[in-house]
Amino acid sequence: MSATHQTTDRPLAHLVTADGTVFAGEAAGASRPIATGELVFNTAMSGYQEVITDPSYAGQVIAFTSTHIGNYGTNTEDDEASIPRCDGVVVRDLTVVPSNWRSTEGLEAFLARHGIAAITGVDTRRLTRHLRGVGAVPCAFGTAPVDELRKAAAAGTGTDGLDLVTGITRTEMSTYGDGPTRIVAFDFGVKATMIRQLTELGTVIVVPAGTTAAEVEALRPDGVFLSNGPGDPAALPGPVATIADLVGQVPIFGICLGHQLLATALGGTTYKLPFGHHGANHPVQRLSTGVVEITSQNHNYAVAAGSVPEAEVTHVNLNDGVIEGIRSTRVNAFSVQYHPEAAPGPHDARYLFAEFRRTMDQAASSPSAR
């Protein structure tokens, strides 16, 4: 057996879903008797470090559909947050010896250092097919007896109705960049690459999720950015009320959870998808041009069709028809469901940053355009 494949000295472990289905494997990472979370699958074929460190995965266990995970190790430059927020990692084959000139630490050592439990040797093809049928479900995995894991999985609650943002948002304001344009970015679980992209537009002031509209307005922003983040948007009435107060006062651009929160603030509703969109290969059509973008996505909730008054749908998912973008016809605000910063993923959607710049420039030259 190759040194890059599974070793034979790992403890036996099992993964059990809430409906009682059992998958055998081996304990890895920060091995523990029982780890729990809502189980979702991610179809990205690379970028596992960026996925694992995406704060949007708080409360969830990530099952990778790509067979070999850890091939190129990890490095400090590719972290999307200072620590991973996911509740666990499931893989088919966890590479033992990484090979890449940028690698400074193997993936398993990275997981262990951050206290993230993992299970390897799992038949992830069977697991993914199961999740496509039953949807994202609570799970439990580890070295404990199967009966104990089954009880822990059955007691899981998933992410419905949970505010997972409060536990991960920053507690203090931070400033990045030094351009003349001022952007206030809400940290609902913002990724490092997103901040880097925004600094190309100007000075970015990242604020905690609980920041009020008055506090934002005191910063005199040219635009407001609503970031990605974890959990159920319906569990965040505070941020929704703040966004509603800012609508019409300043240009707004939202992504992922920020998209859902903006839609809610505009009067729309959201719902939970069966197994969500998690991966770097989702086809989305831009309705104004007919062009299809390949996008990076990570969300379990979506905006209900026809629920947002005075707004047009700008993008749709070609896999299942889910709304992927909206623009208000009343005020200067737009959003998309996917990740235009694409870390990991293709860069097809990075034009949206230029669009945000245009909306801010138009508002600056014509206050009535706000």
N, C-alpha and C positions, 0 to 999 in steps of 0.2 A: 504493500500500500504506500502511495506517495506521501512524503512528509507534509504536503499541503492539505492532505485529507484528514478524516477523522482519526484520532488516536483511539486505542482500545482500553485505556485506563480511566475513562470518565465514568462517574457514577451513573447508574441507570436512572432515568427520569421519565415522567409521563406528562402529557398535556391533556386536559379534559375540558371540553366545552360545556356550556350551561345545559345543553340538551343531553349530556351524558356520553357523548362520543369521545373515545380514548385514542390518543396517538402516542406511540412509544418514541423515546429518544434518549439523549444523554445530557446530563447537566453541564452547563458551561457558564462563563462569565462569573458573576457574583452568585454562585450556586447557593440555593436555600431550599428548605423543605417545601414551602408553598409561596408562589408569587401569583398575583391576580391582576386582572385588568380587562378592559374590553378588547377583544381580539379582532384585528383588521389585517388585510393583506395589502402589500405594496408591490407594484409590478415594475418598479425601476430596476434596470439592469446594472446600474452603477450609482455612485453617490450615497452609499449606505451610511457614511459618517454624517453627511448633511441631513439625511432622513432621521437618523437616531437622535441628533441634537436639535431637531426642529421642535420648538416648544408646543406646536400644535398637537403633538402626540401625547400630551399629558393625559393620564388616565387610561392609556391604551397600550396594548401589547402588539408589536409589529411583526407580522409574519412575511418574510421576503419570498417572493415567488422565484427570483433568480437563484439558480442552484448553488453556486459557489459565492459565499460572502466572506469578505476579509482579505481577498487576494492581494490588494495593494496597501494593506495596513491603514493606519490613521496618522494624522499630523495636526498640529495646533492651528494651522491656517484654515482648515476646512470646517471647523466648528461653527455652527449657526447660533449657538448659545454657550454660555460658560459651563453649563452642566446639562446632560440629557434629562428630559422630563418624562420620557416614556416609562412604562411600567415593566417592560420586558421585551426580549427579542427572540424570534423563532426562525431557525434556518435549517436547510437541508444539509449543508456541508460548510462548517466553519473552518476557514483556512488557519492552519497552525503556523506556517512560516510565510509571511507576506513577502512580496517582491515588488518594490518600487523605490526609486531614488528619493522620493519625497517622504517616505514612511519613517516615522520616528517611534512608533509603538504599534504592536499588533492589536487587532480588533478585540480579541478576548481580554488582553491585559487592559485595554481601554475600558471595556465594560466592567471588569472587576474593580478597577480603580474608582469608577463612578457608582459602584453599587448596583449595577443593572444586571438582573438575572437573565439568563438565556438558556435555551434548550436547542441542541443540534441533533442531527441525525433523523429529523422528523420528515415524514413523507409530505412535503409541502404541496405537492401537486394534489394529493388527495385532500389535504386540509383546505386548499383554496377552493376546490370544487364543492366542498362541504359548506364553506362560508358563503359561496355564491348562492347556495340553496337556502340556508337558514338565516343569512345576514350576519352583521357584526354582533357578536354575542360575548357575554362575560366568559372568562376562562380562568383556569388555575393550572399551574404547572410547577414541577419541581420533583424533589426526591421523596416526598411523603408518599405513603400508600395511596393507591388509586381511590379507595373509598373516601379518604380525607380530601383528596383533590376534587372529587366529584361533589362533595358537600360544599367546598369553598366556591366552586364554579357556580353551583346552583344558587348560592347566596349572593352572587354578584348582581350589581344593579346597572351596569353599563354607564353611559354618560348622559342619559336623558335627565333633564331638569337640573343638571349640576353646573354650578359656577366653578369652572376650572381655571378661570383667568386670574382671580384674586390671589391664588397661591403661587403664581409664576410671574406676574407683572413686576416691574422694578418699583422700588419704593421712593426713588428720588429722580428728579429731572436730570437729563444728560444732554450735552450739546456736541454735535459733530459737524465738521466742515466749517467754512467761513465765507460762503457766497452771499451776495446781497439779498437774494430771495430767502424768505424765512418760512420754513415748513414745520408745523407742529405735528409730530407723529405719535399717535396713541400706541402704547405698548400693551397689546392684548396677548402678546407672545411673539413679538417681532423678531425676524431673523437678521443676523449680522449682514448678510448679502443685501437684504432689502435696504438697510441703513446706508450701506456703501452706494447703492444705486441712487438713493435720494440725495446724497451729498453732492452728486454731480449736478443737481439742480440748484443747490444753495445750502444755506445753513439749516441743519436739521435739529430740532429740539424734541427729544423723545421724552414723553411724559407718562406717568403711571396711568393705568386704566381708569382709576377713580377721579382723575382730574376734572374739574367742573368747567362748564362753558365760559364762565366769567374768568377763570384762571387762564384758559386758552386765549380768550380775547385780549387779556392783559399782556400777552406775549406779542401781540400785533402780527399775527401770521399772514403771509400771502396765500397760504393754502394749508389744509389739514389732511393728514393721511391716517387712514384707519387700517391697522395691521391685521395680519393673520392671527390665529389663536385657537385654543382648544375648546371643546365642549359645546353645550347647547346655547345658541344665541337667545332663546326664550328665557334663559336663567339670568340674563344681564339687563334688567330694567334700568339700572342706573346709567350705564353707558348709552343706552338707547335714548334716554331722556336728554342726556348731554348733547348727543349728536343732533337730536331734533331741535335743540336750542341753537345749534351752530348752523344748521341748514339755512341757506339764504344769506348768511352773514359773511361767509368765506367759501372759496372753492374747496370741494371735498373729493378725495379719491380713496376708495376702499378696496381691499382685496380679501378674499377668503372669508374669515369670520367678520372682517370689516365690511365686506359686501353684504353679508346677511344682516348685520346691525344697521347699516345704512338703509337697506330695504325696509326693515322694521320701523325705523325712525320716519320713513316716508309714508308709513301706513300699511306696509305689506306684512305677510306672514311667512314663516318658515316651517319645514318639516324634515324628518329624518329619512335619509336614503337607506335602502336595505343593507348595503355593505359599503357605501361611500365611494369616493373617488380618491385613490391613493396610488400615485405613480407619476412617471415623467413622459407619458406617451398618449395623453388623451387628446383626441381630435376635437377642436372647437371651431365653429364657423363664425366669422365676423359678418354679420348680416348686411352691413352697408356696402361691402365689396364682394362678398361671396368667397373670400379667401379663407382657406382652412389653416389654422395654426395648430401645431403640436405643442401641447402645454403640460406643465408640471402642476399636479394637484394634490391636495391633502385636506379632505373635509368629509364629514359625515352628514352634514345638514345642507339644505338648499332652500332657495326662495320659491315660494309657490307661484305658479303661473297665473297671471291675471290679478295678483293680489296687491300690486303696488300702483296706486293711483297716480296719474300724471307722470308716467314714466314709460320709456320705450325699452324693449328688449334689444340689446345690441349684439349678444353672442349666445350661441346654443351649443350644447354638447352633442356631437354626432353619434355617440354611442347610445344615449338614452333620452335625448331631447331635453335634458335638464337646463334651466336658465343659467347661463355662464356670465352674463353681463347685463347691466341696466344703466340707463342715463335718465335723469330727471328732465322732464320737459318744462318744469316750472322754475327750478333753481340750478345753480352751477354745481352739480354733483353727479359723479358716475362711479361705477365699481365693477369689478370682475370677480368671479368665483375662484379663479386659478391664481398661480404664482408667477407673475411676469418677471420677477428677478431670477427665476429658474435656477435654484441651487438645491438639488441638481436638476438638470433638464435642459431642453432646447431654449434658444433665445428668441423664438418667433414673436413673443408678446412684449418685448422690451420697448416697442414703439409707444406703449401706454405711458411711459415716463415722459416722453416728448409731448404727448397729449395733455398730461397733467401740467407741464410747463406752459403750454399754450393757453390752457384755461386760466392759469394764474396771471399770465401776461395780459390776457383780455380783461380780466377783472380789475387789474391794476390800472389799465388805460380807460376803463369804463366801469365805474363803481356800480352802475345799474345792472351790469352783467353778472353780479354776484348771485 
